[in-house]
Amino acid sequence: RAAFAALIKAAPDEIAIFSSVSEATSAVASALEFGRTRNGVVASEAEFPTVGHVWLAQESRGARVSWVAVRDGAIDLGEYERAIGDDTAIVSACHGYYLDGFTQDLAAIAKLAHQRGALLYVDAYQTLGTVPVDVKALGVDFLASGTLKFLMRSPGSAFLYVRPELIESLHPTSTGWFGRANRF
């Protein structure tokens, strides 16, 4: 946790451990309430497929998923501006597109999301280890990454940063062995 926190300019107590980014995404999604006023999930078409599947699975809980299109291997920031509404609960924007490496302006997306009262979830699996990341400067609410790609470790380890102001308000229903302060 300390090494991952240092890599993204966070504190160790802002980091949770998971077996995969899919599991981390599920924990975030399960902690959200998709109510009458905020049921929107805006996801990019550049999401790694399993992240997109997690958001689509929330439709049975009342989420309404919409997609920001990839055009010519990139996403125009204006597409996010048009897609994020007052009903958006969370925006899911990968840092780097797994097909071509296109990177997104996370600070700008965070600003758009926060202006509309939405949270920002980022999958940085495709970039972490090659691109400097400062979660505080970027203003992201959640950032997940695994260790397999550019962190050059074995599969089966993933980390999730959660903005400290959110930690106490989130209660994931997706939990397990590492989801407890006292595992016994």
PLY file of the C-alpha trace (Angstrom):
ply
format ascii 1.0
element vertex 184
property float x
property float y
property float z
element edge 183
property int vertex1
property int vertex2
end_header
0.00 0.00 0.00
2.79 2.41 0.88
4.64 1.83 -2.41
1.48 2.24 -4.49
0.50 5.35 -2.51
3.93 6.91 -3.11
3.65 6.17 -6.84
0.40 8.17 -7.16
1.18 10.83 -4.49
-1.38 9.55 -1.98
-1.28 8.31 1.62
-1.25 4.57 2.42
-4.55 4.80 4.32
-6.21 6.00 1.08
-5.35 2.72 -0.66
-7.32 -0.52 -0.72
-5.98 -3.85 -1.99
-7.84 -6.06 -4.47
-7.10 -9.02 -6.71
-8.04 -7.14 -9.89
-9.21 -3.80 -11.21
-12.55 -5.46 -11.98
-12.94 -6.27 -8.28
-11.93 -2.73 -7.29
-14.44 -1.28 -9.77
-17.15 -3.56 -8.37
-16.41 -2.37 -4.84
-16.80 1.28 -5.91
-19.95 0.54 -7.91
-21.52 -1.41 -5.06
-20.92 1.51 -2.69
-22.94 3.90 -4.85
-26.67 4.35 -4.54
-28.37 4.91 -7.85
-31.35 6.92 -6.68
-33.99 8.88 -8.46
-31.93 12.06 -8.79
-28.45 10.60 -9.47
-28.56 7.36 -11.37
-26.29 8.20 -14.31
-23.03 6.45 -15.10
-21.04 8.07 -17.90
-18.39 5.67 -19.17
-15.99 6.03 -22.05
-15.90 3.59 -24.92
-12.16 3.38 -24.17
-12.77 1.48 -20.93
-11.20 -1.94 -20.68
-14.17 -4.27 -21.33
-14.41 -5.70 -17.80
-14.69 -2.20 -16.32
-17.54 -1.47 -18.72
-19.20 -4.75 -17.73
-19.15 -3.72 -14.06
-20.94 -0.46 -14.86
-23.49 -2.25 -17.05
-24.19 -4.69 -14.19
-25.35 -1.72 -12.12
-28.37 -1.23 -14.38
-30.21 -3.87 -12.33
-29.65 -1.58 -9.32
-31.15 1.45 -11.10
-28.10 2.86 -12.88
-28.48 4.33 -16.34
-25.24 3.84 -18.28
-24.31 6.08 -21.20
-21.16 6.04 -23.30
-18.75 8.71 -24.48
-17.61 7.74 -27.96
-14.09 7.07 -29.14
-13.54 8.68 -32.53
-10.35 8.23 -34.50
-8.70 6.60 -31.48
-9.41 9.45 -29.06
-12.16 11.11 -27.04
-12.93 14.80 -27.40
-13.36 16.51 -24.02
-16.52 18.15 -25.35
-18.12 14.69 -25.47
-17.78 14.45 -21.68
-19.15 17.94 -21.27
-22.26 16.98 -23.25
-22.68 13.59 -21.53
-22.30 14.58 -17.86
-25.58 15.84 -16.49
-27.13 16.77 -13.19
-28.27 13.15 -12.85
-24.74 11.72 -13.27
-23.50 9.91 -10.17
-20.12 8.84 -11.54
-17.93 9.23 -14.60
-15.64 6.34 -15.54
-12.68 7.49 -17.63
-9.65 5.32 -18.22
-6.35 7.15 -18.16
-5.05 5.34 -21.22
-6.97 3.58 -23.98
-5.95 -0.09 -24.00
-6.11 -0.34 -27.80
-3.89 2.57 -28.86
-2.45 4.24 -25.74
-4.39 7.52 -26.12
-4.32 9.29 -22.74
-7.09 11.45 -21.39
-6.90 14.80 -19.59
-8.04 13.52 -16.20
-7.86 16.92 -14.49
-10.23 18.40 -17.08
-12.62 15.44 -16.81
-12.54 15.66 -12.99
-13.39 19.36 -13.18
-16.35 18.68 -15.50
-17.62 15.85 -13.28
-17.28 17.81 -10.06
-18.97 20.90 -11.55
-22.04 18.71 -12.06
-21.78 16.99 -8.67
-20.49 13.68 -10.07
-17.56 11.53 -8.95
-14.68 10.43 -11.19
-13.42 6.84 -11.34
-10.18 6.22 -13.24
-8.64 2.96 -14.44
-4.90 3.67 -14.79
-3.85 0.10 -15.55
-2.59 0.99 -19.03
-0.49 3.99 -17.94
0.72 3.63 -14.36
4.45 3.05 -14.34
5.01 4.94 -17.59
3.15 8.21 -16.96
3.50 10.21 -13.72
0.23 10.32 -11.75
-0.63 12.69 -8.90
-4.17 11.90 -7.75
-4.39 15.08 -5.65
-3.35 17.39 -8.49
-5.66 15.58 -10.93
-8.63 15.77 -8.55
-9.77 12.18 -9.15
-12.07 10.51 -6.62
-11.00 6.92 -7.35
-8.02 5.50 -9.20
-7.41 1.80 -9.73
-4.50 -0.05 -11.26
-3.04 -3.51 -11.31
0.55 -4.60 -11.17
0.83 -6.77 -14.28
1.56 -4.23 -17.02
4.13 -1.50 -16.50
4.61 -2.07 -12.77
6.19 -5.36 -13.89
4.75 -7.61 -11.21
2.69 -10.77 -11.32
-1.09 -10.75 -11.89
-3.47 -10.96 -8.96
-2.71 -7.65 -7.26
-4.56 -4.39 -7.74
-4.90 -1.19 -5.79
-7.62 1.39 -5.42
-7.12 4.98 -4.31
-10.14 6.60 -2.70
-10.21 10.37 -2.08
-10.00 10.65 1.73
-13.14 12.79 2.07
-15.18 9.94 0.56
-13.86 7.00 2.58
-16.26 7.19 5.54
-19.32 7.76 3.34
-18.83 4.66 1.17
-20.07 1.24 2.24
-19.37 -1.34 -0.47
-21.61 -4.38 -0.52
-18.93 -6.19 -2.51
-16.46 -7.21 0.16
-14.18 -10.04 1.22
-11.15 -11.10 3.20
-9.30 -7.80 2.81
-12.46 -5.73 3.32
-12.23 -5.97 7.12
-10.13 -4.11 9.67
-10.04 -7.29 11.78
-10.07 -10.28 9.44
-10.76 -12.73 12.27
0 1
1 2
2 3
3 4
4 5
5 6
6 7
7 8
8 9
9 10
10 11
11 12
12 13
13 14
14 15
15 16
16 17
17 18
18 19
19 20
20 21
21 22
22 23
23 24
24 25
25 26
26 27
27 28
28 29
29 30
30 31
31 32
32 33
33 34
34 35
35 36
36 37
37 38
38 39
39 40
40 41
41 42
42 43
43 44
44 45
45 46
46 47
47 48
48 49
49 50
50 51
51 52
52 53
53 54
54 55
55 56
56 57
57 58
58 59
59 60
60 61
61 62
62 63
63 64
64 65
65 66
66 67
67 68
68 69
69 70
70 71
71 72
72 73
73 74
74 75
75 76
76 77
77 78
78 79
79 80
80 81
81 82
82 83
83 84
84 85
85 86
86 87
87 88
88 89
89 90
90 91
91 92
92 93
93 94
94 95
95 96
96 97
97 98
98 99
99 100
100 101
101 102
102 103
103 104
104 105
105 106
106 107
107 108
108 109
109 110
110 111
111 112
112 113
113 114
114 115
115 116
116 117
117 118
118 119
119 120
120 121
121 122
122 123
123 124
124 125
125 126
126 127
127 128
128 129
129 130
130 131
131 132
132 133
133 134
134 135
135 136
136 137
137 138
138 139
139 140
140 141
141 142
142 143
143 144
144 145
145 146
146 147
147 148
148 149
149 150
150 151
151 152
152 153
153 154
154 155
155 156
156 157
157 158
158 159
159 160
160 161
161 162
162 163
163 164
164 165
165 166
166 167
167 168
168 169
169 170
170 171
171 172
172 173
173 174
174 175
175 176
176 177
177 178
178 179
179 180
180 181
181 182
182 183
